[in-house]
Amino acid sequence: MKDLRTYIFETKGDPIDMQWIQDEKPVMTKDGRQVIITSVDYKEIPNVIHGQVKMNSKMFEYEWNDNGICSKALDRMGNPKNAEKSDILVKAI
């Protein structure tokens, strides 16, 4: 169980953990793009987080592992691209 200091020090941009995802708390990419988690695949090891990232008022499908590292990314046109540090999943609070 977390103590009060832990909650106080949780800030925007901190790395995510699976408890954060299970509690359905807000997340974003490291560069500030809005993310909506659509599902989590617990059958895969490490777990695969499926979600949508908002870019230019469109939503694009992304995938991350349970540490927030992006494994599937798209560019602003919807074409596959190599995942970058800016695609990492972080806390939005």
N, C-alpha and C positions, 0 to 999 in steps of 0.2 A: 504494500500500500504506500502511496506517495504521501510525503509530508507537505506542509504548507510552503516551505522554501522551494521545493521542487516545482510546485505549481506557479509560484511567483517568477521563477527563473525560466519557465518555458516561454520562449519568445518567437516571434515571426522569423522564419528562416532556419530554425533548428531542424536537425535531421529527424525524420519520422521513425516510428517504431510500429509494430503490428497492433499494439494496444491503442495507439492513436487512430489507426485505420478502423479497428473494430468498434471504437467509440463513435465513429462517424464524425470526427472533428474535421474542420476545414483544412485543405491542403492546397499547395500551389507549386509551380515549378520554381527552381532557384532564381530565375530571372523575373519572377512575379506574375507569370501567366496563370489564369484561373484554371483549376482542375476539378473535375467531378469524377469521383470513383464510381464505376459502374458495377464491378464485381471483383472478388478475390478468389483465385484458384488455389485452394489448399491442397490439391492433389499433387501439384508440382513442388519440387524441393530445389531451390528455395521457392516460397510462395510467389505467385505471379499476381500483381495488382493490375487490373484493367481499368482504364479511365479515359476521359475525354479532356483535351486541352483546348481552351478557347484562343483562337488567333484570327484577327480580322473579322470578328463577329461570326465565325464558323467554328464548329467543334470537330476536332480530329482525334482519332483513336490512338492511344499510346499504351505501352506496357512498362511496368517497373518490377524489380524484384522486391523482396520484403525489406530491403535496406534503403529503398528509394532510388536505386540506380536504374536509369532508363535502359530498356533492352529493345524497344521498338519506338521509333520516332518518325515524324513526318515533317516536311517543310511547309511553308505557308500556302503552297499550291496543292498539298496533299500527296506529294511524292515521297517515297521512303528516303531517309537520310541517316547518316551515322549519328548516334546519340552523343550529345555533348554535355559538359558540366552544367550548362544552363537548363538542361532537361531533367535534372535531379529533382525528386519529389521532396518537399520540405513542409513544415508546419506553417499554416497561414494565420496563426494567432500570435 
